[in-house]
Amino acid sequence: MEKKISRRTFLKVAGGALLLAGAGGAWYEQRTLGRLANRVAGDVTGAIDASFVRQVVAADNQTARTIMWQSAAEQKEAAVELRAEGGDVLKTFAAESTPYSDDGVSSYLQTARLDGLAAGKSYEYRLRDGKRAGEWQKLRADDGKSFSALVFPDSQSNDYSGWQEIARSAYERNPDADFFINMGDLVDNGEDHRQWEAWFDAVAPLSANIPVAPIMGNHETYDQNWKVRLPKAYLAQFAVPEVGSESFRRYYYSFDYGQAHFIVLNTQQDETNDFHAGLLDEQQAWFQKDIAASKAAWNIVLMHKDPIQYSFQSRPGREEGFSDDGRMWMPLFDAHGVDLVLSAHLHTYRNRGHIKGFQRDASGPLYIITGVAGNVRYPNLWKDHHLDEVVAPQPEVDNYMTVKGDAKHIEIQSFQPDGSVIDTAKLEK
């Protein structure tokens, strides 16, 4: 079943419409030619056929990690070898090779689940397919004490060179980052394989060496005709922790890192309701059980759509207040001791401070909307909200964030592309 959307009309009004053509097409062509040339050179030297190598967070990152990659052909002997940094191979983990086809392109996805890691230990891993093997890559197990995360807002673009620049420069400035988060709308069109390739190419230095914690956005649910479909590409390409859901496998999940419990919610119930009903009810029941079982010092919620509603600068019809997602989720955050809520979707950075009971309250969670990391922007679209405490300089440029914490403290910072600080917030126990 297809559901029509009015995305183009909205973006035209918002002043942020960017068509997938022109300079973007040149970027895709240049990037693809370069990647294919690298693959040919690798095959000559006997390297494994592997594209888009990534680590994906596990539920418990002290002991486990998931490794994924893509290949043109089935790899019946696909595996991941693990060794202590610079040492001998400790263990070989078999990988499952599954066919994957979308947007008229077919390939194979390999998935290996590593377990038995020692907390805080530095490892190296490499991909293997029979006699062919790749290069050794870094893998560091969570020490269970502290964490340092890179956070990227919506990265959807028509030319992913800007996304590549901010993602890689942020990692260069933060080489000790444990993992990175992408807050949803990773790509502009969830069916367009060129955009997924561009996204994976951009984060290659990160994803091979530190795990990604992805969040599904509404753009992951769009097909090439800009109609809503099931988020096939997102669900296939990120083997996030399982939560036992039959209808919504990989839609939402949670994981621990350091002294924090991260709860990744899915706010796409409107987009998926015509295909599978019940996403919100199922998640809310799961959320309450999941957070009750958390033994971490901090509980952090990651959600794509923002709980706060902003009015428009230039047209009536939408008053400031709280969004439908806010009204559905914020009372649960209040009731279950959530410390921090990070959101996205509106392509703006705003620190709204602590909110409880839908009003300013120092005992409530800290709410921050994370900004924009792609080249789709909405200049001068949103009015300031009365709860806003910090707003990024206007007109906004790309930004990224860091979230660092231990059992007693968390520091959240937002940065412009050149590394200059937009905002700093701190939480203490």
N, C-alpha and C positions, 0 to 999 in steps of 0.2 A: 504494500500500500504506500502511496506517495502523498506527501503533505506539502502544499505550496507554502512558500515563505515570501516575505516582502523585504528581503535583505537589501537588494539593490536600491529600492525606494528609500529605505532608511539611511543607507550610506550616502545617497545623493543629498538628502536633506541635511545629514550630519556633516557633509563636506569631507567625508573620508573615503569615498569610493575609489578603489584602485583596481583596474582591470588586469587580468592575467595575460598580458601581452607586452609588446614593445620591449623595453629594456629588460623586463623579466624573462622574456623568451631567450634573449641573448645570454643571460646569466645561466639558464638551464642548459643551453647548448654548450657553453664553455665548460661548465662544471662536469657535464656528462662525458664530454670528450676527454677531459683530464682523468676522470675516474676509470674509463675504459682503457686508456693508455697505461695507467698504473696496473690494472689487472693483467694486461698482456705481458708487461714486464715481469710481474710476479710469477706468471705461469712459466715463463722461460727459465726462471731460477728454481722452479719446483715448489713455489709457495702454494698454500691452500687457496681455493676459490672461496673467498669470504668478503662480503660487503657489509657495511653498517654494523660492525661489531659493537655490542653494548652489554654493559652490566645493568641488571635491573634489581632494585631493592628486594630483599626477602623480608618475611615477617620478623625474623630475628637475625639481624646482620652481624651479631657476634659469631654465629656458627654457620651461616648459610649465605648464598649468593646465587643469582641466576645469570647465566651467560647466554646471549642470543646472537645469531648472525644469519645472513642471507646468502644463498648461492644460486647459480644458474641451473645446476643439476642436483639431483638427489645425492646425498652423501650417506651411504649405507654404513660407513665406518666412522661417522662423525663423533668426535669426543673432545673433551677438554682435559689437558694435563695440568696438574698443579704442583708447584714446588715452593719451598721456602725461598725467600729472596736470594738468588745466586746459588741455590743448592741443587740437590738431585730431585728428580720427580718423586713426589710423595704418593700421588694417587691419580688415576685416570677415571674421569666421569663420562659415561656414555651420553651422547646427545640424541634427542629425537629429531628426525628429519621429516617435516611435514610439507606437503604441497601447498602453495599459497598463490592465489590468482585474484587480481582486482584491476580495474581500469584497463582491461585487455592485456595485461602483462602477467606472465606466470613465472614463478621461481619457487625456491624451497626455503623454509625457515628451520633453522636448527636451534634447539633449546636444550641446555644442560643445566641441571640443578646441582650445585655444589653444596655439600654439607660436611660436618665434622671440622669446621674451621676453629682455630683457637683465638679467643677474644684478644683484640689488639695486635695480632701478628701480621707482619708484612709478607705477602706472597707474590708470586708471579704465576701467570697462566698462559697457555697457548692453545690454539685450536689445532685439531688434527683430523685428517681424513685419510685413513690408511697410512701410507708412507709419506704423505705430504703434511707439512706442519707450518704454522704461521710463526710470527715473532712473539717473543715473550712480552706480556703486558703486566701492568701493576694491578694488584688487588690487595686492599688492606681491610682486615676485619675490624668491625666496631669494637672499641675497648670497653663499651658499656658505661663509660664515665662522662665523656663529653662528646660534643658533635659540632661540626662546622658545615653548614649547608649553603650552597649558592641557590638563589631563587630567581627564576626568570618569569616575568609576566607573559601575556599573550605574544607569541612569536610569529603569528600569521603574517604573510608578506606576499608581494608579487615579485620581489627580488630578494632572495635570502642572503645576499652578500652582507647587508647590514646586520642581520641576525647572526651570521657567522662571526662578524667582527666583535660584536658585544659579548657573545658567548665565550669566544676564545680569549679575549682580552680580560674578561672577568676571571677566567680560570688561571691565566698567567699572573694576575694580581693576587690570586688566592690558591696557590699550588697545594696547600694542605687541606683543601675542601674535602670532606668525606663523601658527599653525594650532591646531586643537583636536582632541583624541582622545576618542572615547567607547568605553569598554572592553568593550562587548558588553552584551546585554540592554538595548538602547536602549529597547525597549518591552516591556510585560508579555506581550502577545499579538501575534505576528508577522503574523497575518491581519487584525487589527482596524484598519480604515482610520482610525477616529477617533483611535486612539492615535498612529498615524504622523502625522496632521495636527497633533495636539497637540505631538508631539516637534518637528516642523519649525517650528511657530509659536513654540515656546519659544526656539529657537536662531536665529531669524531675524536678529537684529542681528549674530550671529557669522558664520553661514554665508554671508551675502551678501558679507562683507568679508574673511574669512579662510577657508582651506580646512579641511574636516573630513577626518579619518582615522578611518573607522569600523571596528569589529571586530564580527564576527558572534558573538552569544551563543546559548545554547540556546533562549531565549525567542523569538528570531527564527524558530525552526523550528516553532512551535506554531500550530495552527489554532483556530478559534472553539470547537471541542469539546475543546480541550486535548489533542489527539492530535498526534503529530509528522507534519509534512509537509515538503516542500522549502521552503526559505526564499525564497519567490517575491518578496515585497515588498522584502526587504533587497537581494536580488540585482538587482532592477530599478532601485532608487532610488539606488544608489551605484555610479557608473562608476569603480571604483578601477583602478589600473594593471593591465594585462594581464600574465600570466606564461606564456602559451602553453598553458594547461591546457584540454583538451577537455571533461572531465567536471566540473571544479570551477572554472569561470570565475568570477572575482570572489570566490571563497571565501577566498583568501589572497593576499598581495601584499607588496611592499616599496617603499620610497621613501627618497630622500635629502633631508635638510634641514640646512643649515649643514654642520657637520663630523660629522654623525651619520647612520648608516644604520639605518632602522627596518624591522624584519621583523615583519609582521602574520601571526601563525599562526591557524589555525582548529582549535579543539579540539572540534568537534561531530561527530567521527567516529561516535560511538554513535548520534546522532540521524539521521545521513544514511546510515548503512551499508546500511539496507534499500532505499534508493533508488539509491545509487551507492556501491559498495564501493571501497576503495583510497585513501581520502583521506589517511590517516596515511602510508602508504608513499610516495605521490606527493609529499606535502609534505616528508618527511624527505630524499628525494633532491634535491628542488628547494632546500631550505634549505642543504644543503652546497655546492651550486654557487653559490647566490646570495651567501652570506656569503664564500665564497672570492673572489668577484669584487669585493667591497666594497673601496673605497679610502679610506673615511671613517675618521676617528680613532676613532669610537665605533660599536659595534654594540649596538642596543637592541631587545629582543624585546618584543612586545605580544601577549598571549594572554588569552583570556577565562577559562577554567577555571584554577584555581590549582594550582601544582605541589606545594604542601604540603598534607598531610591533617591536619585537626583532629578531636579527639574532642569528643563532646557533653557539655554540662554535666550534663544530667538523665537520660541513658539510656545503657546500655552498647551494645556491638556495633560500635564504631568506634574504633580506636586511633590515636593520633597517629603521624605518620610522613610518607610521601610519597604523593601521589595517583598514579593510573595515568598521568596526563599528565606528572607530574613524572618518574616512572621512565622514560617513553618519550623525554622531551626533555632532561632535565638533563645526561645524559652528552654529548649533542651540543653543548649550550651550553658545557660544560667544554672539549670538544675543539677548538672553533672560536672561542674568544676572545670570547664574549659578555660585555659589560660590565654591562648592566642588564636585568632582567626585571621587567616590570610585568604584573600579572594582576588578576583581579576575581572575580565569581561568588559569593563567600561573604558579601558585604555587610559587610565589616569592614576596617578599616585596620590593617595590621601590617607593620612593617619588620623583616625577618628577618636583615638583615645579609648578609655574603658567605658563600656556600656553594659547596663543590666536593667532588665525590666523596660527596655526601649527608651532609656534615658541615661544621661551621664551618671556614672557610678563607679568609683574607684575599685569596688569589689568585683566588678564584672570583667569579662574577657577584654583584651586589647584587640581592636579591629583595625586592620590595615588592608587597603586595596593596593595591589602591588605595582600597577603602572602599565607600561607597554615596552616590549622588546623587539617588535617587528616594525614594518614601515606602514602599517595601517593605523592612522591616527585620526582623532576627532577634535581638531583645534577649536577652542572656544565653544564647545558644545554644552558642557555642564556648568550650572551655577554652583557656587559653594554651598555646602550643607551646613546647617547650624552646628552639627557635631564635628565638623572638620577642625582638626588642630594644626595639621601641617599639610600644605598643598604644594606639589612640585612646581617649580618655576614655569610660567606660561610663555609662549606655547610649548607644550611638553616635548621633550626628546626621549629617545630610548633610555631605559634605566634597568638596573639589576639590583638585587639585594643580597645581603648575607644575614644568616641567622646562626648565631653561635651560642652555645650554652653548656652548662654543667648542672649539677644537682641544685645549686643555689642561685644561679644567675643566667639570664638570657639577654643577649644584645642583638637588636635588629637594626640594620643600617640599609639605607637606599643610596645608590650611587648613579651619577650620570656616566655616560660612556667613557669620559676621560678620567674617571675615578674620583671626581669631586663629590663630596657628601651632600645629599639632599636632606637627609633626616636620620636621626638616631633615637631609638627608643630602648628602654631597659625594663626588664622584669626581674623581681627578686622574691625569693621564698622567705 
